[in-house]
């Protein structure tokens, strides 16, 4: 029986529906309210397929859970080989509309609900019992605890009458302070865990948005554009919550140096969580900053980029693909912004241009190869030496890497770009399919022995250059932030121009 009880939308799971058809490919839809799927135009998801009835199924809320119900369709709803009249939506559920009709996949994103605060009275009571009671056989007392119990017993015995009141007051204060400290510790731990969950939920939405954008661009679907706006609004609310947690946890504390602050900021720009970084990450970035400080390479490259207007062109194309303009420093690491450079011969050919595209990737992203493709010399007929054309292709390539199995990790994207996605992604695919377990840190943890030193250096050179670029004079360089004069839209934070801060 269908429940008529009303539910708070904020407590309902979000349903992401992927429709797979042979002629169109995958299409994604997102809902927080009931909807219908069918061949009729009035259905929220309209599928033009002979096996789909005009009004085939409805998806509604029953007792706070999502259910799919067959609306007496002629071809039925199938889960595996079984025809079902109705089924509860679970993560990864796949149904087929008709025996040979289109597949529909459902993802259910549970809302993040703050846990109730701990019972401070119970915390205090447990604290008293553990340190000043007889103890609990199930909780063995350590040496420190036994010492406190012994001292407390001696004080009670010798000075019970004279100092009884004072002792009681001191014990009360100790219990209150200890209980409060314990309560605070648990609250901070919960807040950190919740903040991480929010961040990686944002990353999941980033990937969904990127893939949905590609589908909408291909179909010019107005309904899809509206869905993207709704998802982006939800994503914005999640980011505000995450930033609130960072503030309450004092992640960017006043005691932190400006250099440390910039390292965290740049890592966030490239899609990494401030609360989940390795303890030695800041020190490692600082080591590569010193490498930059030991030569004039960075200063000369930035001067070349400014003189030739590369800064504006690269920033424009990155923002057009909703990527961090800080990928400007990837081109620096590739070529020092020399559009006529050629790399050494490799088994995949000779890389050329500012972004060092190999022939195969250049053709894949619409560039024309010149007659000197097999020679390490400039070729005016090769699009790779036309920096604007190659920059457009590079932005598309980076966006595709972001939306691939790299799960929106900017540092993984850099590794893929340098070593080649054919080498990096098989390692990445061996890890669980979620942004929390698919980032550069996890790649290093699980496959450090397989990653070339060149690729490791490549990632840290780019990150450290981006850190310097935020405030060059802080690091002793005689130039200003090359990205400082960008349009205000580049100053928002995360995966895409909406999210750079």
VMD Tcl script that draws the C-alpha trace (Angstrom):
set ca {
  {0.00 0.00 0.00}
  {1.30 3.46 -0.87}
  {1.92 5.72 2.10}
  {0.37 9.18 2.01}
  {2.58 10.49 4.82}
  {4.50 13.62 4.01}
  {8.28 13.62 4.29}
  {10.80 16.39 4.70}
  {12.50 16.73 1.28}
  {15.79 17.54 2.98}
  {15.75 14.05 4.53}
  {14.98 12.26 1.25}
  {17.65 10.61 -0.82}
  {18.48 12.11 -4.20}
  {17.80 9.76 -7.11}
  {20.13 9.88 -10.13}
  {18.69 8.02 -13.12}
  {20.84 6.90 -16.06}
  {18.95 5.82 -19.17}
  {20.95 3.72 -21.62}
  {19.67 3.38 -25.20}
  {21.46 2.02 -28.26}
  {20.72 5.02 -30.47}
  {21.37 7.90 -28.05}
  {23.73 6.49 -25.41}
  {23.60 7.32 -21.69}
  {21.48 10.18 -20.33}
  {21.41 11.24 -16.67}
  {18.52 12.75 -14.71}
  {18.35 13.83 -11.06}
  {15.23 13.94 -8.87}
  {14.24 14.80 -5.31}
  {10.49 14.47 -6.05}
  {8.37 11.62 -7.53}
  {8.46 11.22 -11.32}
  {7.32 9.02 -14.20}
  {9.14 7.29 -17.04}
  {7.42 6.58 -20.33}
  {7.12 7.34 -24.03}
  {4.68 10.25 -23.53}
  {6.03 13.80 -23.55}
  {4.40 14.59 -20.20}
  {6.58 12.04 -18.43}
  {9.54 13.57 -16.58}
  {11.77 11.06 -18.36}
  {10.59 10.61 -21.93}
  {12.07 7.63 -23.81}
  {11.14 7.21 -27.47}
  {11.34 3.43 -27.76}
  {8.82 0.88 -29.05}
  {9.21 -1.29 -25.94}
  {8.35 1.64 -23.64}
  {4.69 2.31 -22.87}
  {3.25 5.83 -22.88}
  {3.28 5.82 -19.08}
  {5.50 2.86 -18.18}
  {6.57 3.28 -14.54}
  {6.26 5.69 -11.64}
  {8.88 6.36 -8.99}
  {7.49 7.59 -5.68}
  {8.23 7.83 -1.97}
  {6.78 5.30 0.46}
  {7.60 5.62 4.15}
  {10.70 7.63 3.35}
  {12.04 5.16 0.73}
  {11.97 5.34 -3.07}
  {9.98 2.65 -4.97}
  {9.50 1.97 -8.67}
  {6.05 0.67 -9.73}
  {4.95 -0.74 -13.08}
  {1.91 1.22 -14.38}
  {0.35 -1.85 -16.04}
  {2.68 -1.52 -19.02}
  {2.33 -4.04 -21.82}
  {6.02 -5.01 -21.87}
  {6.62 -4.93 -18.13}
  {9.61 -4.12 -15.94}
  {12.46 -6.60 -15.64}
  {15.19 -6.95 -13.03}
  {17.60 -9.50 -14.45}
  {15.45 -12.25 -15.96}
  {12.51 -11.64 -13.65}
  {9.50 -9.46 -14.40}
  {8.52 -7.45 -11.33}
  {5.49 -5.28 -10.57}
  {7.43 -3.02 -8.21}
  {10.88 -2.80 -6.65}
  {12.60 -0.65 -4.03}
  {15.34 1.61 -5.37}
  {18.75 0.58 -4.10}
  {22.19 1.87 -5.07}
  {23.16 0.45 -8.47}
  {19.70 -1.04 -9.26}
  {19.30 -1.72 -13.01}
  {15.89 -2.40 -14.58}
  {14.95 -3.00 -18.21}
  {11.74 -1.56 -19.67}
  {10.47 -4.50 -21.68}
  {12.40 -7.66 -22.49}
  {14.48 -5.88 -25.13}
  {13.87 -2.27 -24.13}
  {16.29 0.29 -22.71}
  {18.18 -0.17 -19.45}
  {17.59 2.26 -16.60}
  {20.10 2.50 -13.75}
  {19.37 4.14 -10.39}
  {21.77 5.72 -7.93}
  {20.50 6.74 -4.52}
  {22.46 9.49 -2.72}
  {21.51 9.51 0.95}
  {21.40 12.97 2.57}
  {24.09 13.83 5.09}
  {22.41 14.12 8.49}
  {24.24 15.53 11.45}
  {24.42 13.01 14.32}
  {22.75 14.01 17.61}
  {25.12 15.50 20.16}
  {26.61 13.15 22.66}
  {24.90 12.87 26.07}
  {27.24 15.00 28.17}
  {25.73 13.69 31.43}
  {26.54 10.12 30.49}
  {30.06 11.12 29.41}
  {30.67 12.75 32.79}
  {29.21 9.78 34.68}
  {31.45 7.33 32.82}
  {34.45 9.55 33.48}
  {33.75 9.58 37.25}
  {33.21 5.84 37.41}
  {36.39 5.07 35.47}
  {38.77 7.26 37.47}
  {37.17 7.54 40.92}
  {34.95 4.45 41.17}
  {35.76 0.79 41.63}
  {36.23 0.26 37.94}
  {34.67 -2.09 35.44}
  {35.87 -5.64 34.86}
  {35.16 -5.24 31.17}
  {37.41 -2.15 30.96}
  {40.84 -2.99 32.41}
  {42.47 -0.01 34.10}
  {45.88 1.18 32.94}
  {48.78 2.26 35.08}
  {47.80 5.94 34.87}
  {44.22 5.20 35.93}
  {45.31 3.01 38.85}
  {47.67 5.76 40.03}
  {44.82 8.28 40.07}
  {42.60 5.84 41.99}
  {45.31 5.12 44.58}
  {46.16 8.76 45.18}
  {42.51 9.67 45.45}
  {41.91 6.90 48.03}
  {44.86 8.06 50.16}
  {43.68 11.66 50.12}
  {40.19 10.55 51.09}
  {41.47 8.43 53.97}
  {43.89 10.95 55.54}
  {42.12 14.23 55.09}
  {38.48 13.33 54.66}
  {37.25 15.46 57.55}
  {39.55 18.47 57.24}
  {39.58 18.82 53.50}
  {36.48 16.92 52.51}
  {34.74 19.95 51.10}
  {37.79 21.17 49.20}
  {38.47 17.73 47.72}
  {34.87 17.34 46.66}
  {35.01 20.68 44.90}
  {38.27 19.83 43.16}
  {36.96 16.43 42.08}
  {33.83 18.07 40.76}
  {35.89 20.54 38.73}
  {38.14 17.74 37.41}
  {35.14 15.66 36.40}
  {33.48 18.57 34.67}
  {36.66 19.57 32.84}
  {37.48 16.00 31.90}
  {33.95 15.28 30.75}
  {33.84 18.47 28.71}
  {37.23 17.74 27.15}
  {36.09 14.23 26.23}
  {32.86 15.59 24.83}
  {34.76 18.18 22.80}
  {37.13 15.54 21.44}
  {34.26 13.36 20.23}
  {32.46 16.34 18.72}
  {35.58 17.43 16.80}
  {36.11 13.88 15.51}
  {32.52 13.73 14.32}
  {32.79 17.13 12.67}
  {35.94 16.12 10.81}
  {34.32 12.90 9.63}
  {31.19 14.73 8.49}
  {33.24 17.41 6.72}
  {35.14 14.71 4.81}
  {31.87 13.02 3.84}
  {30.49 16.32 2.56}
  {33.67 17.02 0.55}
  {33.68 13.65 -1.18}
  {29.95 13.87 -1.83}
  {30.71 17.20 -3.57}
  {33.36 15.43 -5.65}
  {30.83 12.81 -6.69}
  {28.46 15.57 -7.78}
  {31.32 17.26 -9.66}
  {31.83 14.13 -11.74}
  {28.08 13.73 -12.33}
  {27.83 17.38 -13.38}
  {30.75 17.04 -15.79}
  {29.32 13.94 -17.46}
  {25.82 15.41 -17.56}
  {27.17 18.57 -19.18}
  {28.67 16.52 -21.99}
  {25.35 14.76 -22.59}
  {23.39 18.02 -22.52}
  {25.80 19.72 -24.90}
  {25.43 16.85 -27.35}
  {21.61 16.89 -27.22}
  {20.98 20.59 -26.44}
  {18.33 19.38 -24.01}
  {16.69 22.23 -22.07}
  {15.41 19.89 -19.36}
  {18.94 18.63 -18.87}
  {20.22 22.19 -18.49}
  {17.66 22.83 -15.76}
  {18.73 19.63 -13.99}
  {22.35 20.78 -14.08}
  {21.35 24.06 -12.45}
  {19.52 22.20 -9.68}
  {22.47 19.89 -9.03}
  {24.87 22.83 -9.01}
  {22.67 24.61 -6.45}
  {22.75 21.51 -4.26}
  {26.50 21.34 -4.70}
  {26.85 24.98 -3.68}
  {24.94 24.34 -0.46}
  {27.22 21.41 0.32}
  {30.31 23.55 -0.23}
  {28.98 26.21 2.14}
  {28.51 23.50 4.77}
  {32.02 22.19 4.16}
  {33.53 25.69 4.50}
  {31.57 26.16 7.73}
  {33.11 22.98 9.12}
  {36.60 24.12 8.10}
  {36.04 27.36 10.00}
  {34.72 25.63 13.12}
  {37.61 23.15 13.05}
  {40.14 26.01 12.63}
  {41.82 24.27 9.69}
  {43.16 27.61 8.47}
  {44.21 28.72 11.95}
  {45.73 32.16 12.66}
  {48.91 30.38 13.77}
  {49.38 28.89 10.32}
  {52.03 30.54 8.14}
  {50.97 32.18 4.89}
  {53.05 29.62 2.99}
  {51.21 26.69 4.62}
  {47.89 28.40 3.95}
  {48.73 28.75 0.24}
  {49.71 25.08 -0.02}
  {46.33 23.99 1.37}
  {44.50 26.50 -0.82}
  {46.15 25.26 -4.02}
  {45.52 21.62 -3.10}
  {41.83 22.49 -2.64}
  {41.79 24.27 -6.01}
  {43.03 21.07 -7.63}
  {40.28 19.07 -5.93}
  {41.91 17.63 -2.80}
  {40.42 17.67 0.71}
  {42.27 19.79 3.30}
  {41.30 17.31 6.02}
  {42.63 14.27 4.19}
  {46.15 15.21 3.12}
  {49.26 13.27 4.15}
  {51.05 14.84 7.13}
  {54.20 15.44 5.07}
  {52.46 17.02 2.07}
  {53.23 20.63 3.01}
  {56.89 19.79 3.65}
  {57.13 18.00 0.29}
  {55.67 20.97 -1.60}
  {58.06 23.30 0.24}
  {60.95 21.13 -0.95}
  {59.95 21.66 -4.58}
  {59.43 25.37 -3.96}
  {63.11 25.50 -3.04}
  {63.97 23.80 -6.34}
  {62.16 26.62 -8.17}
  {63.96 29.20 -6.04}
  {67.35 27.76 -7.02}
  {66.99 28.76 -10.70}
  {65.56 31.50 -12.92}
  {63.45 29.08 -14.97}
  {60.11 30.05 -13.41}
  {60.66 33.78 -13.72}
  {61.73 33.54 -17.38}
  {58.79 31.30 -18.30}
  {56.25 33.64 -16.65}
  {57.79 36.61 -18.46}
  {57.43 34.77 -21.79}
  {53.81 33.90 -21.06}
  {52.95 37.50 -20.22}
  {54.75 38.96 -23.21}
  {52.90 36.67 -25.63}
  {49.49 36.84 -23.86}
  {49.55 33.09 -23.13}
  {48.25 33.74 -19.62}
  {44.94 35.16 -20.81}
  {44.43 32.52 -23.53}
  {45.15 29.57 -21.24}
  {42.99 30.95 -18.42}
  {40.12 31.63 -20.82}
  {40.10 28.10 -22.23}
  {40.42 26.43 -18.82}
  {37.52 28.44 -17.45}
  {35.47 27.66 -20.56}
  {35.78 23.99 -19.61}
  {35.17 24.83 -15.92}
  {38.72 23.83 -14.98}
  {41.13 25.59 -12.62}
  {43.05 28.33 -14.46}
  {46.01 27.11 -12.37}
  {46.50 24.38 -14.99}
  {48.45 27.23 -16.58}
  {51.42 25.79 -14.64}
  {51.06 22.41 -16.35}
  {51.98 24.08 -19.66}
  {54.91 25.72 -17.90}
  {56.18 22.34 -16.70}
  {55.68 20.81 -20.16}
  {57.42 23.44 -22.28}
  {58.32 26.63 -20.37}
  {55.60 28.14 -22.63}
  {57.60 27.51 -25.81}
  {55.04 26.78 -28.58}
  {57.73 25.56 -31.01}
  {59.42 23.00 -28.77}
  {59.66 19.31 -29.76}
  {60.18 16.43 -27.37}
  {62.44 13.40 -27.86}
  {61.32 10.49 -30.10}
  {59.16 7.93 -28.26}
  {57.31 4.77 -29.24}
  {54.19 6.95 -29.63}
  {55.91 9.56 -31.75}
  {57.29 13.02 -31.07}
  {55.43 15.38 -28.73}
  {55.23 18.98 -29.94}
  {54.05 22.38 -28.88}
  {53.38 24.20 -25.65}
  {51.24 21.33 -24.32}
  {53.45 18.57 -25.79}
  {50.73 16.55 -27.52}
  {51.81 13.26 -29.05}
  {50.42 12.62 -32.57}
  {47.74 10.15 -31.41}
  {46.25 12.50 -28.81}
  {46.52 15.50 -31.13}
  {44.41 13.75 -33.80}
  {41.91 12.57 -31.15}
  {41.29 16.18 -30.15}
  {40.92 17.54 -33.66}
  {44.38 18.86 -34.49}
  {45.99 18.55 -37.89}
  {49.49 17.01 -38.06}
  {52.07 18.58 -40.35}
  {54.40 16.86 -42.83}
  {57.28 16.98 -40.32}
  {55.37 14.88 -37.78}
  {58.27 12.40 -37.47}
  {60.95 15.07 -37.14}
  {61.91 16.92 -33.93}
  {61.68 20.37 -35.49}
  {59.03 23.13 -35.79}
  {56.38 22.70 -38.47}
  {54.12 25.65 -39.32}
  {51.58 23.24 -40.84}
  {51.22 21.32 -37.56}
  {48.39 22.60 -35.30}
  {50.42 21.70 -32.24}
  {52.67 24.68 -32.90}
  {49.64 27.02 -32.95}
  {49.32 27.62 -29.23}
  {45.67 28.74 -29.28}
  {44.51 25.60 -31.11}
  {46.60 23.37 -28.90}
  {45.36 25.13 -25.74}
  {41.73 24.49 -26.74}
  {42.58 20.81 -27.28}
  {44.48 20.67 -23.96}
  {41.50 22.07 -22.04}
  {39.20 19.43 -23.58}
  {41.71 16.70 -22.82}
  {42.11 17.76 -19.18}
  {38.31 17.96 -18.77}
  {37.96 14.42 -20.10}
  {40.61 13.20 -17.67}
  {38.76 14.91 -14.79}
  {35.53 13.15 -15.66}
  {37.21 9.77 -16.19}
  {38.25 7.24 -13.58}
  {40.51 9.90 -12.05}
  {37.36 10.93 -10.09}
  {37.95 14.66 -10.25}
  {41.41 14.60 -8.65}
  {43.55 17.34 -10.21}
  {46.77 15.68 -9.06}
  {45.74 12.36 -10.64}
  {44.93 14.27 -13.84}
  {48.48 15.66 -13.86}
  {49.91 12.16 -13.40}
  {47.76 10.88 -16.27}
  {48.85 13.74 -18.51}
  {52.54 13.09 -17.87}
  {52.72 9.30 -17.73}
  {49.73 8.67 -19.98}
  {46.26 7.62 -18.92}
  {46.89 4.19 -20.43}
  {49.42 3.58 -17.64}
  {47.88 5.46 -14.72}
  {44.21 4.55 -15.08}
  {44.67 0.76 -14.86}
  {46.28 1.37 -11.45}
  {43.48 3.76 -10.52}
  {40.80 1.27 -11.55}
  {42.22 -1.22 -9.09}
  {41.05 1.09 -6.29}
  {37.43 1.47 -5.02}
  {35.17 3.56 -7.26}
  {34.74 6.70 -5.15}
  {36.67 10.00 -4.89}
  {37.71 9.32 -1.28}
  {39.68 6.25 -2.32}
  {40.73 7.54 -5.73}
  {43.17 10.39 -5.34}
  {46.88 10.98 -5.71}
  {47.57 10.12 -2.07}
  {45.91 6.71 -2.37}
  {47.73 6.07 -5.66}
  {51.05 6.72 -3.92}
  {50.07 4.59 -0.96}
  {49.10 1.58 -3.04}
  {51.36 1.85 -6.11}
  {54.32 4.06 -5.18}
  {56.81 1.47 -6.48}
  {55.16 1.51 -9.94}
  {55.05 5.28 -10.45}
  {58.09 6.78 -12.27}
  {60.06 9.41 -10.37}
  {59.54 11.72 -13.36}
  {55.76 11.58 -12.83}
  {56.07 12.15 -9.08}
  {58.35 15.15 -9.68}
  {56.03 16.42 -12.43}
  {53.02 16.62 -10.08}
  {54.92 18.34 -7.28}
  {56.63 20.81 -9.63}
  {53.21 21.94 -10.92}
  {51.64 22.18 -7.46}
  {54.62 24.07 -6.01}
  {54.69 26.47 -9.00}
  {50.97 27.16 -8.47}
  {51.65 27.86 -4.78}
  {54.41 30.33 -5.69}
  {52.14 31.91 -8.30}
  {49.57 32.85 -5.66}
  {52.06 35.24 -4.02}
  {55.44 35.20 -5.84}
  {57.02 37.97 -3.78}
  {56.44 35.98 -0.58}
  {58.85 33.43 -2.03}
  {61.42 35.96 -3.21}
  {60.41 36.24 -6.89}
  {60.33 39.56 -8.70}
  {56.92 39.29 -10.37}
  {53.25 39.33 -9.37}
  {50.60 36.63 -9.54}
  {50.14 36.00 -13.30}
  {46.51 34.94 -12.72}
  {45.60 37.85 -10.43}
  {43.86 39.91 -13.11}
  {41.48 37.19 -14.24}
  {37.76 37.77 -14.40}
  {36.05 37.41 -11.00}
  {34.52 34.08 -12.08}
  {37.93 32.47 -11.71}
  {37.98 33.26 -8.01}
  {35.33 30.73 -7.08}
  {36.53 27.20 -5.81}
  {36.97 23.11 -6.59}
  {36.24 21.20 -9.80}
  {35.09 23.83 -12.29}
  {34.98 27.61 -12.37}
  {32.11 27.55 -9.87}
  {34.44 26.15 -7.29}
  {37.79 27.93 -7.24}
  {38.59 29.93 -4.18}
}
mol new
graphics top color blue
foreach p $ca { graphics top sphere $p radius 0.5 }
foreach p [lrange $ca 0 end-1] q [lrange $ca 1 end] { graphics top cylinder $p $q radius 0.2 }
display resetview
